[in-house]
Amino acid sequence: MGNIAYHLHQNPQHHVEIILHIDETLGESRRGDLVDALEEMDGIKSAEFCPLRYHLMLVNYDRDVLSSQEVLTGVVSQNIHAELIGPV
């Protein structure tokens, strides 16, 4: 058997995906800005809005680096009202 090489994310077992409810109706540009701001935070692997449900956001983060409350704070710091719904 040959060796298979692939990239392993650092500590993938420590990644958690949560759902956030965004209170405001955000346009495409503002949603993109929020995703960019979150993905720049240390510990966030990905952030995306649910297709056709732009009031829901999925955020995948490393629980060893951030807490869910810190992720929520990252959203609120962008002058957006949001609530943590919970893990996926």
ABEGO torsion letter per residue (X at the ends): XBBBBBBBBBGAAABBBBBBBBABBBBAAAAAAAAAAAAABBGBABBBBBBGBAABBBBBBBAAABBAAAAAAAAAAAGBBBBBAEBX
